[in-house]
Amino acid sequence: MQIEDKYLVIQMPEEIDHHQAVLIRKQADEKIVKGEIQDVIFDFSATRVMDSSGIGMIMGRQRVVSNFGGHIYIANASSRIHDILCAAGLQKIVSFITAQEMN
């Protein structure tokens, strides 16, 4: 995780399961609640596998950042990860961006 301007950029791991989702949630919430950031970018460039706990973690972070006027962005999702996220309806509450849009 790194902070760039008011964005928290989270480099997602290759596999996102319950254990990984809990760790990411705790670390992200600490930074969000401290007021260090407003928006969160989840960078999925390395992610190959994700279960429902990853979807729940993203939805929960959306609820948290929206309380502070922030937004969630999904970057560099493979077509498989993109399809999983859209099947869960996340396209209604997050924005999908490309690597160029991150810069």
N, C-alpha and C positions, 0 to 999 in steps of 0.2 A: 504494500500500500504506500502510495505517495501522494502528497498534496501539491497540486499545481494550481496557482491562483486560488479560486474558491471551489475547485474540483477535487474530490477525493477519487483517485484512480486506483482501482483494485484489479490487479493482475490475477485472474482466476486460474486455479490449478488445472492440471490435465483431467483429473477426475473430481467431481463434486458429489460428495455423499453427505450423510448426516453430520459426521464428524467435522468435515471441512466447512460445511455451512454454519455450524455453531461457532467455529473459530472466526470465520469471516464476519459473522453477525456481531460478535462481541467487539472485535477490533473496529469495525465500521461505526457502530453505535457510540463508542467512546469518542471518536473524532467528531461525529455529527453533533452529539449533545454538548460537547465543549464549545461548539459554535465556530470551529476552525474552517468549516466548509459549508457549502450550500447544496451543491449538486454532486452526485456520485456517478462515475463512469465504471461500469463493469467491463473489463477487457477480456473477452473470451478467446483470444487468439491461440491460446495453448490448450483450450478445453476440448476434450473428445467425448467425455461421458458425463452425464448429469442426471441425478434422480430428482424426485419431487421435492426433496428437502432444499435443493438449490432454487427451485421456483418459489417455495415458501419464503426463503431467505430474501430473495429479491423483492417479493411483495411486501414483506415486513419493512424492508429498508425504504420502500416507496412511502409507506405510511409515516415513517419517522421523518424523512426529509420533507414531506409535504407539510408537516407541522411547522417547519422552518422556512417555507416558501421555496423549497428546492425541488429538484427533478432527478429522475434516474435515466441514464443513458446506457444502452447496450452496444458495445463496440466489437467489431471483428468476430462476430458469431459465424461459425460454419453453417452451412445450409441445414445440417442435422440439428444443431443447437437452436438455430433460428426457428425451425419447424416445431421443436419441443416448446419453446417459449410462446410461440404464436398459438399452438394448440391449447395452451393454458390460458390464453387470453391476455397475455402481458402486453401485446401491442397496443392495448387500450390505455395502459397506464405508464408505459415507458417509451422512449424514442430509440430507434435503432440508428446507429451512426457508423461511418466507415473510418478507417485509419486516417485518411486525409482530413476528415472533419474533427478529429481529436486534436490536430495540431493548430 
